[in-house]
Amino acid sequence: MTDKDNNDIKITPESRLKLVHKVWGPVEAQVIKSLLESHGISCILKGLVVQSVHTFSVDGLGETKIFVDETDYNLAQKLIESNLSK
């Protein structure tokens, strides 16, 4: 089975996804996704609200979580931290 929004990520019973970062908007989520994918790390973005319908953020509704496979977690975390500190 594949994720609807990320057809390149295979979701299997053996998959171990790990939360690597949280952001508060779709633009920042897409920037981080592009950063990770440029280093060969696939990720899944999961939010509570469809951002194109509700462009506001109230009580965490605009939060987007970024998940990566646990084998890529350490590298993904380092990439995010080093690029966010700039």
N, C-alpha and C positions, 0 to 999 in steps of 0.2 A: 504494500500500500504506500502511496506517496501523499505528502501534505498538499492540500489544494493550492496554496499560494507558493509553494516551493517545490516544484516537481522534481528537482534534483536531489532532494533529501528522501532517502528511503526510511520509512518508519516500520520497524519490525518489532516482534516481541523482545528481541535481543537489544534493541536500541536503548541507550541510556542517555537521555537528554538532561542537560544540567543548565540551570539558570546562571547566565554569566553577567547580565547587566539589566537595569531598568531605566527607562527614559520616560519623558512626559509629553512626547509628541511624535508624530509620524516622520517628520523631517529628520530629527536626530536619529531615530530608529533606522531609517534608510541609509543615513551616512555611516552608521556603525555596521550595518549589514554589508554595505559596499566595501568597507575597510576589511572586514573579515573575509569576504569572498575573494578579494584581491590577493589574499594570502592563502587561498585554498581551503578556507574553513566555511562550511555550509552552516546556515543558521535558520532558525524559525522565529518569526515575530508573532507574539500573541498579545492581543489587547482586549479590553472589556467592551469597547465601543467602536463601531465602524467610524473611523476618523472623517471620512468623506461626508458622512451624514451629520455627525455631531462634532463640530470643529471646536468645541470648548472642552475644558477639563475641570471637573468638579468632583471633589472627594475621591480622587484617584481614578476617575473614569477615563482619563486620557492616558493612563499609564500603559506603556508597551513593554513587555518582557522579551528579552532576547535569550534564546536557548541554543546551545551547541551540543554536539556529541561530547560525552565525558572525555574521550581521548583527545579532543581539541581544546578542552577547557583551559588548561594552564596557558597555552599560547594565546588563546583568545583574550583571556583576562589581561595578560601582559600588553597585548596590542592596544586594547581599549584604554587601559590605564596610561600608557605612554602617550597616546594620541589625545586624550582628554586633558592632560596636564599642560599641553602647549597653549 
